[in-house]
Amino acid sequence: MNTYRAYDFIVIGGGPGGIGAAVEASHFGIENILMIEKGENHSQTIRKYYKDGKRVDKDYKGMVVELNGNVDFKDGDKDSTLNYFDKLLDDEKIDVIFNSEVENVVKDGDIFKVTTSNAGFIAKNVIVAIGRMGKPNKPDYKLPASLSNKINFNLDKCSQNENILIVGGGNSAAEYAIALSTNNKVTLNYRKSSFTRLNEINEKTLYECAKNETVSLLLGKDIVQIDNEDGDVKVIFNDNSSNTYDRVVYAIGGTTPVDFLKKCNIALDKEGLPIFDENFETSIKNLFICGDLATASGGSIAIALNHAYQILKYIKSQN
Ligand SMILES: Cc1cc2nc3c(=O)[nH]c(=O)nc-3n(C[C@H](O)[C@H](O)[C@H](O)COP(=O)(O)OP(=O)(O)OC[C@H]3O[C@@H](n4cnc5c(N)ncnc54)[C@H](O)[C@@H]3O)c2cc1C
């Protein structure tokens, strides 16, 4: 990825918090706003987790909220809520990219680099509004419950001197393999015969590791089955070959909010919750969190909309 498209303001996540942020930014006169959403449409939590016809209360679960900003959200049902958010995005002519999962936000000087699997963007202010419903993707085949400690979706349980298989072909898989290779025997398995989604740095570093034999590449082979072999993970591939590993780490898309925050270097408290101030600014200046991500005890649409208004009011006061 060579070029980064520049925006004044980037919102990650197209749920109520993200939509509210984009709309408020537009009301405050910010031009060049981009919203990036991993689903094929906005508001994935509402689409996936609300039953059809569900009543949608503004004062959800009795949490009475007076809306402060420019979004006039009212009681309704699932459809009317989604239609209202459609209209907001259309009316404000917000630039939205769907089907794009943001992998990382890195600050470089005064500018944030926001990276998806196939594109990069830069902006001075970024809001993370990815909610709390995210989870890592799992493979289609069954994973033995007895191996749950040895089959992971992030690096939290990894230690040293293990024989580890990383599964995936994106930047997370490459970064996991590179990070673990200093203290472990690492193999990276990708079902395709070459990598097409890696950024330049990861591609270069990974091929250097492969050349130095600190990471073995196992390309063009797909896993079809995982078995427990005397407490180790036996991996069977589609060419009938098999290998046994101490640990298998899947990096095949999707991520939990806390893993995302860690990747962005946002400081977390002892409970793993993000630290932020009264303007929802994280430990990193000009990087904000909004909505359910900033509501440990359970949020609501109206609460997310008020966060968005507060953040934009603050950003505007700084300029
Ligand atoms: C079953 C149910 C019923 C509810 N009923 C109500 C109700 O009646 N009234 C009410 O006010 N509240 C209700 N809520 C709560 C409300 O839905 C949430 O508080 C609200 O959706 C939070 O908005 P958000 O923008 O913070 O997060 P979300 O709505 O979760 O939106 C986050 C968005 O970010 C996207 N995303 C995640 N990761 C990435 C990434 N890496 N890159 C790009 N995009 C990403 C997701 O796909 C998603 O679209 C309900 C919740 C549930 C689960």
The ligand as an SDF file (V2000), in Angstrom:
LIG
                    3D

 53 58  0  0  0  0  0  0  0  0999 V2000
  -30.4440   -6.8630   21.4580 C   0  0  0  0  0  0  0  0  0  0  0  0
  -30.1830   -5.3910   21.7300 C   0  0  0  0  0  0  0  0  0  0  0  0
  -31.2280   -4.5120   21.8560 C   0  0  0  0  0  0  0  0  0  0  0  0
  -30.9980   -3.1550   22.0880 C   0  0  0  0  0  0  0  0  0  0  0  0
  -32.0580   -2.2810   22.1390 N   0  0  0  0  0  0  0  0  0  0  0  0
  -31.8280   -0.9420   22.2780 C   0  0  0  0  0  0  0  0  0  0  0  0
  -32.8910    0.0270   22.2770 C   0  0  0  0  0  0  0  0  0  0  0  0
  -34.0810   -0.3030   22.1700 O   0  0  0  0  0  0  0  0  0  0  0  0
  -32.5780    1.3390   22.4060 N   0  0  0  0  0  0  0  0  0  0  0  0
  -31.2950    1.7740   22.5440 C   0  0  0  0  0  0  0  0  0  0  0  0
  -31.0590    2.9950   22.6550 O   0  0  0  0  0  0  0  0  0  0  0  0
  -30.2630    0.8830   22.5820 N   0  0  0  0  0  0  0  0  0  0  0  0
  -30.4860   -0.4440   22.4320 C   0  0  0  0  0  0  0  0  0  0  0  0
  -29.4430   -1.3430   22.4470 N   0  0  0  0  0  0  0  0  0  0  0  0
  -28.0680   -0.8120   22.6640 C   0  0  0  0  0  0  0  0  0  0  0  0
  -27.5560   -0.1380   21.3900 C   0  0  0  0  0  0  0  0  0  0  0  0
  -27.7440   -0.9970   20.2780 O   0  0  0  0  0  0  0  0  0  0  0  0
  -26.0650    0.2110   21.5430 C   0  0  0  0  0  0  0  0  0  0  0  0
  -25.8860    0.9770   22.7190 O   0  0  0  0  0  0  0  0  0  0  0  0
  -25.5900    1.0060   20.3260 C   0  0  0  0  0  0  0  0  0  0  0  0
  -25.7430    0.2350   19.1580 O   0  0  0  0  0  0  0  0  0  0  0  0
  -24.1270    1.3880   20.5020 C   0  0  0  0  0  0  0  0  0  0  0  0
  -23.6820    2.0540   19.3450 O   0  0  0  0  0  0  0  0  0  0  0  0
  -22.1310    2.0510   18.9370 P   0  0  0  0  0  0  0  0  0  0  0  0
  -22.0510    2.8860   17.7150 O   0  0  0  0  0  0  0  0  0  0  0  0
  -21.3060    2.3770   20.1100 O   0  0  0  0  0  0  0  0  0  0  0  0
  -21.7760    0.5330   18.5940 O   0  0  0  0  0  0  0  0  0  0  0  0
  -22.4220   -0.4980   17.5740 P   0  0  0  0  0  0  0  0  0  0  0  0
  -23.8480   -0.2220   17.3470 O   0  0  0  0  0  0  0  0  0  0  0  0
  -22.0420   -1.8530   18.0740 O   0  0  0  0  0  0  0  0  0  0  0  0
  -21.6900   -0.1970   16.1920 O   0  0  0  0  0  0  0  0  0  0  0  0
  -20.3500   -0.4940   15.9650 C   0  0  0  0  0  0  0  0  0  0  0  0
  -20.1220   -0.6050   14.4780 C   0  0  0  0  0  0  0  0  0  0  0  0
  -18.7100   -0.6940   14.2380 O   0  0  0  0  0  0  0  0  0  0  0  0
  -18.4590   -1.6850   13.2520 C   0  0  0  0  0  0  0  0  0  0  0  0
  -17.0890   -2.1420   13.4620 N   0  0  0  0  0  0  0  0  0  0  0  0
  -16.6160   -2.9390   14.4610 C   0  0  0  0  0  0  0  0  0  0  0  0
  -15.3020   -3.1260   14.3420 N   0  0  0  0  0  0  0  0  0  0  0  0
  -14.9140   -2.4370   13.2380 C   0  0  0  0  0  0  0  0  0  0  0  0
  -13.6540   -2.2380   12.5910 C   0  0  0  0  0  0  0  0  0  0  0  0
  -12.5160   -2.7650   13.0790 N   0  0  0  0  0  0  0  0  0  0  0  0
  -13.6080   -1.5010   11.4600 N   0  0  0  0  0  0  0  0  0  0  0  0
  -14.7480   -0.9310   10.9460 C   0  0  0  0  0  0  0  0  0  0  0  0
  -15.9840   -1.0960   11.5260 N   0  0  0  0  0  0  0  0  0  0  0  0
  -16.0450   -1.8070   12.6760 C   0  0  0  0  0  0  0  0  0  0  0  0
  -19.5250   -2.7390   13.5050 C   0  0  0  0  0  0  0  0  0  0  0  0
  -19.7360   -3.5410   12.3630 O   0  0  0  0  0  0  0  0  0  0  0  0
  -20.7350   -1.8710   13.8620 C   0  0  0  0  0  0  0  0  0  0  0  0
  -21.5390   -1.5330   12.7280 O   0  0  0  0  0  0  0  0  0  0  0  0
  -29.6640   -2.6840   22.2360 C   0  0  0  0  0  0  0  0  0  0  0  0
  -28.5960   -3.5870   22.1320 C   0  0  0  0  0  0  0  0  0  0  0  0
  -28.8380   -4.9190   21.8690 C   0  0  0  0  0  0  0  0  0  0  0  0
  -27.6590   -5.8740   21.7280 C   0  0  0  0  0  0  0  0  0  0  0  0
  1  2  1  0
  2  3  1  0
  2 52  2  0
  3  4  2  0
  4  5  1  0
  4 50  1  0
  5  6  2  0
  6  7  1  0
  6 13  1  0
  7  8  2  0
  7  9  1  0
  9 10  1  0
 10 11  2  0
 10 12  1  0
 12 13  2  0
 13 14  1  0
 14 15  1  0
 14 50  1  0
 15 16  1  0
 16 17  1  0
 16 18  1  0
 18 19  1  0
 18 20  1  0
 20 21  1  0
 20 22  1  0
 22 23  1  0
 23 24  1  0
 24 25  2  0
 24 26  1  0
 24 27  1  0
 27 28  1  0
 28 29  2  0
 28 30  1  0
 28 31  1  0
 31 32  1  0
 32 33  1  0
 33 34  1  0
 33 48  1  0
 34 35  1  0
 35 36  1  0
 35 46  1  0
 36 37  1  0
 36 45  1  0
 37 38  2  0
 38 39  1  0
 39 40  1  0
 39 45  2  0
 40 41  1  0
 40 42  2  0
 42 43  1  0
 43 44  2  0
 44 45  1  0
 46 47  1  0
 46 48  1  0
 48 49  1  0
 50 51  2  0
 51 52  1  0
 52 53  1  0
M  END
$$$$
